[in-house]
Amino acid sequence: MDGGGAGYNARTPEEVFGDFRGRRAGMVKALTTEVEKFYQLCDPEKENLCLYGLPNETWEVTLPAEEVPPELPEPALGINFARDGMDENDWLSLVAVHSDAWLLAVAFYFGARFGFDKEARKRLFMMINNLPTIFEVVTGTTKKPPKEKTPNSSSKSNKPNSKPQTKNSKPPSQKDYDESGDEDEEDEDDEHGSTLCGACGDNYANDEFWICCDICERWFHGKCVKITPARAEHIKQYKCPACSNKRARV
C-alpha cells in the first residue's frame, strides 16, 4: 500500500493542502459516517492493519507498505489489536489522534520533497490549521460551550430540535442560550460559523440544510448523512450513523 503517493506531482502548498484535505475527508468518513464498516474491517485476528486516507476522499484499512523505505510516511500500525480491549469511543479517539499525526507527516514530507521554503511551509501549515483535527471532529470538542443559562430556563427548552428540519435549519447559536437576545448579526454569524459538521468537519453555511442528532447532539450537513429536508419532516427522533451503529452492536 503506497497511500496514494505513487506518481504524485504537486508542487505548491495549495496542491499539497488539496491532497491533505482529500485524505483527511476520507479518514473522517471512516471514523464517523462509515464507522460500522471501519469497525468490522479492524479485525483483531488479522495482522498489523493501518488506516489510510486517500487523496480522492476515500479510505482503506490494509497492511502497511512492503517496500523499505516506503513511498510515504506510514500511519500507526496495529490499530485493530486494541479494538476489543478499549471502550469504542476511546479507541476511535486514539485512531483519530494517530490519523492527525500521519496527515501532518505526509503533508510535510511533500513539503520537504518539493523544497518548500519557510514561507511556503508556513502557508501550508496555516491552511491545515484552519481545519479542525480529525480528533476534534470525532470527539466533538470543537463546539463552543453555551453561555450559562438563566435560572428560569430549562434544559429541554434549550436543546436543539432536529425535527422537522427546514432548508434554513441552523446549528444552535449563542443567541439560543441568551434570553436577552442582544447579540448582533455579526456575532451570530460567527457562532454559526464555528459549528462543525460531525461527519466532514466543515463549518456551517447559511444556505445549507443541517440536522442534529437527538442522541449525541452533534450537527451534520444533510448531504453528509443523506437526509433531505423532506425526509427530515417525517423523522421523530434522528440518530446519526455513529449512534445508530453503536446501538446496533449492543
Buried (B, 14 or more C-beta within 10 A) or exposed (E): BBBBBEEBEBEEBEBBBBBBBBBBBBBBBBBBBBBBBBBEBBBEEBEEBBBBBBBEBBBBBEEBBEEEEBBBBBBBBBBBBBBEEEEBEEBBBBBBBBBBBBBBBBBBBBBEBBEBEEEBBEBBBEBBEEBBBBBBBBBBEBBEEBEEBEEEEEEEEBEBEBBBBEEEBBBBBBBBBBEEEEBEEEEBBEBBBBBBBBBBBBBBEEEBBBBBBBBBBBBBBBBBBEBEBEBBEEBEEBBBBBBBBBEEEE
